[in-house]
């Protein structure tokens, strides 16, 4: 089991790797966290972003479906899921999810 502080450092490193175009390194770190803690929303969001960059929308959806984003991250989850659905040609479903989020978000 990974120590919470270690996990935080790995997530920060993954984000930095992602920001500097080192997606393979970012993915490896997030996959390790995701394997140990499938409901980690930060790791899921980073992985989904990487999968979308790599034109793998189904993998992004698979990762996103395993997590429930807290209120402060719901917008990110909806946007990532929407991007994946659009990439698969499911425009109406992506729009419906976004409209549902807008209708039900807590301001």
C-alpha positions in Angstrom: 0.0 0.0 0.0 1.3 3.4 -0.9 1.8 6.1 1.7 -0.5 9.1 1.1 2.4 11.5 1.0 4.2 9.3 -1.5 1.1 9.1 -3.6 0.8 12.9 -3.6 4.4 13.3 -4.7 3.8 10.8 -7.5 0.7 12.6 -8.7 2.6 15.9 -8.7 5.4 14.3 -10.7 2.9 12.8 -13.1 1.3 16.2 -13.7 4.7 17.8 -14.3 5.6 15.1 -16.7 2.3 15.6 -18.5 2.9 19.3 -18.7 6.3 18.8 -20.3 5.2 16.3 -22.9 6.5 13.2 -21.1 3.2 11.3 -21.3 4.7 7.9 -21.0 6.3 8.7 -17.7 3.1 10.4 -16.5 1.0 7.4 -17.5 3.3 4.9 -15.8 3.0 6.8 -12.5 -0.8 7.2 -12.7 -1.3 3.6 -13.8 0.6 2.5 -10.7 -1.6 4.6 -8.5 -4.8 3.6 -10.4 -3.9 -0.1 -10.0 -3.6 0.3 -6.3 -6.5 2.8 -5.9 -8.9 2.7 -8.8 -11.1 5.4 -7.3 -8.3 8.0 -7.2 -9.9 10.9 -9.1 -6.6 12.8 -9.8 -4.9 9.7 -11.3 -8.0 9.0 -13.3 -8.2 12.5 -14.7 -4.6 12.5 -15.7 -4.8 9.0 -17.2 -8.0 10.0 -19.1 -6.2 13.1 -20.4 -3.3 11.0 -21.6 -5.6 8.4 -23.3 -7.4 11.2 -25.1 -4.1 12.7 -26.3 -3.2 9.2 -27.6 -6.6 8.9 -29.4 -7.8 6.1 -27.0 -11.2 7.4 -26.0 -12.5 4.1 -24.8 -9.6 3.7 -22.4 -10.4 7.2 -21.1 -14.0 6.3 -20.5 -13.1 3.0 -18.8 -10.9 4.9 -16.3 -13.5 7.6 -15.8 -16.3 5.1 -15.2 -14.4 3.7 -12.2 -14.4 7.0 -10.2 -16.9 9.4 -8.7 -15.6 12.9 -8.9 -16.1 15.1 -5.8 -18.0 18.3 -6.4 -14.8 20.4 -6.9 -13.7 18.0 -9.7 -17.0 17.3 -11.3 -16.5 19.8 -14.1 -13.2 18.2 -15.1 -14.8 14.7 -15.1 -17.7 15.9 -17.3 -15.4 17.6 -19.7 -13.1 14.6 -20.0 -16.0 12.2 -20.5 -17.5 14.6 -23.0 -14.2 14.7 -25.0 -14.0 10.9 -25.0 -17.6 10.6 -26.2 -17.1 13.2 -28.9 -14.0 11.4 -30.1 -16.1 8.3 -30.5 -18.8 10.2 -32.4 -21.4 10.3 -29.6 -22.1 14.0 -29.8 -25.7 13.8 -28.5 -24.6 11.8 -25.4 -21.7 14.2 -24.7 -24.1 17.1 -25.0 -26.7 15.5 -22.8 -24.1 14.8 -20.0 -22.9 18.4 -20.2 -26.5 19.7 -20.0 -27.2 17.4 -17.1 -24.1 18.8 -15.3 -25.2 22.4 -15.9 -28.7 21.7 -14.8 -27.7 19.9 -11.6 -24.4 21.6 -10.5 -24.3 23.2 -7.1 -23.2 26.8 -7.4 
